[in-house]
Amino acid sequence: MSLVKHGLSLLVASTLAVSSTSAIAGKSDDTLVYASNSWPENISPYHNNLREGVILGHLAWDTLIYRDPNTGKYKPQLATQWKWKDPTHLVVHLRKDVKFQNGDPFSADDVAFTFNYALKPSSKVVTLQNISWIKHVNKLGKYTVEFVLNKPFPAAIEYLAGPLPIYPAKYFKKVGLKGFDKAPIGTGPYQIVKVINGQEVDMVKNPHYFKESPLGQPHIGKLKFVVIPDSDTQVAQLMTGQVDWIWRVPSDQADQLKKMPNITVLSSETMRVGFLTMNNIGSSPASAPFRKLKVREAVNYAMNRQGMAESMVRGGSHALSAPCFPSQFGCEQQDAVKYPYDPKKAKELLAQAGYPNGFTTDIYAYRNRDYVEAVIGDLRKVGIKARLHFMTYAALRDKQRAGKVPISFQTWGSYSINDVSAIISVYFKGGADDEDKDQQVIKWLSEADTSVNPTRRKELYGKAIHKITKNAYWAPLFTYSSNYAFTSELKFKAYPDELPRFWQSSWK
């Protein structure tokens, strides 16, 4: 085991003086250095779906609408007002005083271009599920657009307030996607000024950020995002002042960091959930066991969800029975079939499925190796021997979509969208990430996503959740908590949507 993980108290004593000095240096040059363990495959928010990319998206770009995280109310951002003409036509009026960070004026041309471009198959966006409800966007005037929907979509405003930033049409057409990845431009509170692929992103405060923004004006002059894959190294660099903010800190390290007077630790539950996928329609030999319902049920009974939440994740984490986050609209927990921790029953089910001695399989994951190892341990207790394949998210996603992943540990933060369509419909409505293709579930979700009747939506989502869990397509595990650790010179507030709002942060 590593020195930082299990001998942190000794390292604290030897680095305390250094880290105290470095923390002041972070404040003195007005640069907040924040670290994470993953790099988005493209800086363009529509072309990546990692949380690191979502964070950059909210720092450098603006959306049409803003949802206040404290009140849940929707406020004008790039839009000034919006109104439904009918269930499939939304008219949006835009601000007239906004400029992109390169000086280009913002207008309806940019809004129409952004969405119409993203909807084209040739754009190859990886977040198509976030915009697939849109048919096209019409320009009605210099500062007015009309969203034409394929069908009624009651969560439209929530999505427009979430992962759908606006791009500069003139600039994007000039540089293309590759050029945009290297030198992106938005209207957001921070401008990206340097991208070193796979390593760092440098940002400076946007001095011309529009004063009416509900985000307010950013306080810190410069931000730097750096990739540090190893959590031990992240902690060490925080203690020595090389970085000012880290997150997803393992609970044992967080407990030790709390003892340092110059470091603040916050823990809070997030909207992110952890789960196991099981490919029950794959044609490969590796997927054969998971085509059997009793095997999938056995995996569910084998998982010590409560133990993982309380002893490993901690920080407010809760065990899950439904494949969604409890606060999301339509996440009907009471309709989920429950699988209490019962290794004996899991073994009995495996024997009934024809595996009295268990079997060997490959398990895939892209993050939280310690969590995956706990899952592997639970599987081993009931006779399933799982060999771990740890890779990038993009590589796992491509392999899974090709039907070559029998079982995987994954997480999903729903892009911080507080509607169940942002998770269940992504994985169970027949799209690229649906490994089950249950036609009845697809039908229910298709109607639920387009119904304007809230009661009917809940009823349909409840039916889908019941069948998904009854057939054990997934093994929902737990909600995530995030342990944030940062220099005590920094004012930082955490939110359940797992979006660090660095534009709100300031130095003490």
N, C-alpha and C positions, 0 to 999 in steps of 0.2 A: 504494500500500500504506500501511497505517496506521502512525502513529508508534510505537504500543505494540508492534506486531508486528515491525517491522524497525528501530526506533530505540530499543528498550527500554533499552538501556544508558545512553543520555543521560537518559532520564526517571528511571531509577533514581537517578542522581547528584543530580538536582534535587529528588527527593521523599523521599530517605532519612530526613532528619531528621523530616519530618512523619509518615511512616509508622511510625517507631519510637515516637513519642509516642502515636499513635493505637492501636497494638497494646496498649500498657499500659492505655489507656483501656478497651479491650474487656474486659480482665481486671478493672479497677477497679470497673466497674459490673456485673460478673458476667453479661454478656450476650454470647452467641455469635451473631453475625450470619453466616448462610450464604446463598450466592447460587447460583441456577441460571438456566437460560435459558428454562424453560417453566413454564406454569401449568396444573395439572390442571383439567379441565372441571368437576369437582365435588370438594369436599373429602372427601366420602364415599368410602372406599376401594373400595366395590363399584360405584361409579359413575364411576370413572376408571381408566385403565390406563397412566398415565405414571409413570416412575420417581419423579418428584417427589411424586406422590400416594402411591406405595408407601412412601417415606421417612416422610411425615407419618403414614401409617397405622401404622407401627411405633412412632412416637414417642407418639402420642396414644391408641392402642388396644392391647389385648393379644389374643393368640390362646390357644386351649385348650392347645396344646403348643408347646414351644420346642425348636428344633434348635441345639445348641451348635456355633457355626461352627468351633471349634478341634478338636472331637472327632467331630462328626457325630452324636453321641448325642442321642436325644430325651429331654426332661425335662418334668416337669409345669409348666404355667404357670397358666392359669385352671382347668385340670383337675388333679386329684390322681392319678388313675389311669385307665386305659382297658383294655378287654378285648373281644376278638372273641367273640361268641356263636357265630357262624358266618360264612362269607365275605361275607354281606350285612347283618350286624347288629353294630354296634359300640356298646358301653355305656361311657359316660364319666361318671365321678364328679367333682364340681366342688368348688372351694374354698368355704368358708363364711364367710371373713373379709374378703372383697373388697367395696369400694364403688366405684361410679362417681364421677367427679370432681364431680358435683353432689350427692353424698350418698346417692343411691339405692343400696340393697343389690343386689349381683349374685346371680343365682340361675339355676335352670334355665329360668325363663320367658324370660330374655334370650337364652339360647343357642337355644332352640327358635324364638323370634320371629325372630332374626337370619337363620337359614337358611331358614325357611319363608317369610319375607317375600321374601328375595332370590330364591327359586325361583319366585315368582309372576311371570308375564309383565308384569303391571301395574307391577312395581317397576322395570322397564327397566334392570336392571343391565347394565353393559357388560363385566363380567368373568364372564359366565355359564359360560364354559368351566371356570372354577375350581371350580364347585359343581355342575355338571350330573351328576356321578356320584351325587349325593345324591337320594333320592326324597323323603324328608321326615325331620323330627326329632321324636321323641316325648319328652314330659316324663314321666319315670317317678317322680319325686319332687322335692322342693324343690331338691335338689342332685344330681340324676341325670338324664341324658338318654340316648336311644338314637338313633343314626344308622341309618336304614334306607336301604340303597343300592339303586340300580336294578339293578346287576349287581356282581359282585365287582370291587373297584378296589384293587389292591395298593399304589398310591401314596397312599392316603387319609391316612395319618399324616403324610406329607411335606407334603401340601396343608394339613392342619389346623395344621401348624407354620409355614405360610408366609403366604399372602395372605388369610386368612380371619379377620378380627377379629370381636369380639363387640360388639354394639350394646346400648344401654339401651332395653329395650322400652317402658317407661312414657314416657320422655322422647321417644323417636322418634315414638311414636304421637301425642303432644301437638303436636310442632312440624312433623312431616312432613319430607320430603326437602329442601324449600327452606329451612326453618328450620334443619335439621341442617347444611346447607352453610354457613350463616352463623354458627352457634354450635354446633359439634359437641361431643359428650361421649363419653368413653371411660373405660377404667380404666388407661390407660398411664402411663409414667413422666413424661410432660409433658401439661399441659392447654392446649388452644388457647383463648386468651382474646380474640383479635381476628383478624378476617379482613377484609382489604380486597381485594375481588375483583380478580384479575389483578395484584396488586402485592405484598402481604405477608401473612404469617401470624405472629402473636405467640404465644409459648408460655411458660408458667412451670412450674417444677418442681412435680410433684404431691406435696404434703407428706404425703399419706396413702397413698402407694403401698405396696402390701403387701410386707412385709419378706421373705416367702418367695419372691419372684419370682426366677427364675434370671437375670434381667437385672441384678439388683442395684439399688441405689439411685442415682438420677442425681446427678451432682456439680455441674453448672453450673446456676445459678439460673434463667436466662432464655435462650430461643432465639428468634431472629427469622429467618424465611425470606423472602427478597426475590427478586423476579424482575428479572434484568438480561439482556435478550436478547442483547446484543452481548458477545462474549468480550473484546474490547479494553477495554471499559468495566469489565468484571468485574476484569480485571487491574489497571487503573488504580485502582479503588476498593480493591482489596486492598492495593496499595502505599501508598495514602494513609490506610489504617486505617478506611475506611467499612464494609468487610466484613472478616470474620475468616477465612472459609473459602470456597474455590471449587473446582470440579472440572471435568473434561472440558477441561482447559487444553490448547490446541494445543501440540504438542511443541516448536516453536521458541520459544514464549513460556515454556514450562516450563524450557527450557535457560537462558534469560535470568534467570528468577526464582531459579534456584539460586544465582546470584551475589549475591543480596541476603542479608545476614546476619540480617535479622529475619523472613525468610520461609522456611518449610520446604516442600519439594516431595517428594511420594511418587508413585511410578509402579508400577502393578501390573495384571496381566491380570485381566479380569472375565469373568463368565458371559455377558455380552451379546455377541451376534453381529450382524454386518452382512451384508445380502444384497440381491439384486435379485429382485423379483417380476415375472413376465411373465404377462399375461392371455391364456391360450391358448384360452379358450372364449367370450370377449367377442364380441358381435355388432356392435360399433361399427367403423367403418372404421379407426379408430386402432389397434385391436387386431389387424387383419388380418395383419400380418407375423408376429406372435408366435403365431399359430395354426399356424405351420409349424415343425416340429421343427428343421430345419436352421438357421433363424434363431435359435432359442433356444440351440442348440449354438454358433452363431457368437458370440453374446453371452458365453457361458461361456468360450470360447477367447480372447475379446478382453480379458478381465479379467486384469490383472497383479496377482494377489492377493498374491504374495510381496513385490512391490515396494511395494504399499500398506501391508502389515503392517510391513515393515522400515523404510521411509523416511518414511511419513506417520503411521501410528498409533503405532508404536513401543511402548516400555514393556512388552515381553513379548508383544505381539500375534503371532498365528500365522495363516497362511493356512488357509482351510477348504475341504474338499471335500464334507462332509456338511452337511445343513441343521439342525445342532444343535451344542451345546457338548460337546466331547470327554468331559468328566467325567460327563455325565448318563448315568444308567442307560439302556441301550438305544441309545446313540449309536454305532452300529457303523460306525466310520470305514472299515474295510476293505471294506465292502459298497458304498461310494459309487463311482460312475463318476467318474474323474478327468479334469479338463480343464486340462492345462498351458497356460501362457501361449503362444499361438501365433497372432499377428495374421494371418499368411499363410493359415493353415488357416481362420480366421474369414472372411476375404475369399472364399476358395474356396467355403465353405458358403453364403455370402450369394449368390454368383453362381449356385450350383446351385438355390437357392431362388427364383431369378427377380429378384434384386436385385444385378446386377453393379456398379452404381454406388451401392449402398447405398440408404438411404431416410431420411426425416425422421420423427421421432416426438416425442412429449411425454413427459418423465420427471418424476415427482412425488417430493417428499421433504418431510420436516418438521424435520430436524435435520442437523447436520454438513455445512454447505454446502461446506466445503473437500473433504470426502470425496466428495460428489456430483460436484463439479467434476472430480475425478480420474477418476471413473467416466465422466463425459461425455467427457473427453479420450481415454480408451481406446476408447470407442465411435467417436469421430470418426476415430481412426486406421484403423479398418476400414471407414469409409464411412457409419456410422450417425450422423446429426446429431440430437442430442437437445436439445430446448428445455426448460429447467428451470421447473417450477412449484413454488414453495416456499410451504408453508402450514402451518397448525397440524395436529397429529396427528388431532384429531377431524374436521377438514374432509377430510383425505386419506382417513381410514378410511371416512367416509360416501360419498365419491366412488368409492372402490375397491369398496365393497360394492354400489354401484349399477352396477358394470361399466364405469366410465368412465375407468379408469386403465390404459393399455397396459403401462407399465413403471414401476416405482418403486424407489427406494432406501429401505430400512427397516432398523430394528434391533429386536431382541427380547431382553429379559433374563430371560424365563421366570419372572418373579416370584421369581427366585432359587431355584426348585424344581429339585432335582438329579435330575430324571426326564425322559426325552425326551418323555413325553406332554405336558409343559408347553409344547412348541414345535411338534413335528411334528403332533400331534393337533389343535392349534389351527388350523393352516394347511392340513391335508391330509385331515381326517376328515369333510368334507362340511359343515362349519359356515359361518357367515357370511363368514369370511375365506379360505375355500377357493376359489381361482380356477381350479381344475383339475377337481375333482369326478371323480377317477379312482376308479371303483367298486371295483376290485381293491385299491387302496391303502386306501380307506375300510374295506373288509372286514378287511384285515390289521390295521389300527390299532384297529378296534373290538374285535377279539379280543385283541390285545396289551394294550390298556388294562385288560382285565378278567380276564386269565389270572392265576392264582395260582402258575403255574409259571415261575420266573425264566428258565429255559433257553428255554422256548417263547416267552416275551415277547421275548427278545433275537433269536431266530430270526425272528419276525414283524416286528419293527422293522427288522431287517437287510434283509428282503425289500422293505419299504416304502421304505427309503432307497435301495436299488438302483434301484427303478423310478422314484422321484422324480428321481434324478440321471441315470438313463439317458434319461429323457424331458425332461431339462433344464427342469423346471417352474420352478425357481429358479436363480439363480447365487449360491451361497454365496460369501462374500468373505473375511471375516477375523473373528477374535475382537477384541473391544475391549480396550483398556487404558484405565485412568483415571489421568490426571495430577491429583493433588490438590495444591493450594497453599494454605497457611494460615499464620497468624501463628505465629512460633516460640514464643509464649507458651502455645500450645495443645498438649496431649497428644492425639494422634489416631492411631488404628490403622485401616488399610484392610483390607477383606476381598474375596475374589473374587466374592462374591454381590452386589457393587455396592450394599450397604446401609450407609450411614454410621451407625454406632451412637453417636450423640451422647450417649446416656445413659452411655456408658463414658468419654467425654472429660472432661478436667479442665484447669484452668489450672496451669501450672508454678509 
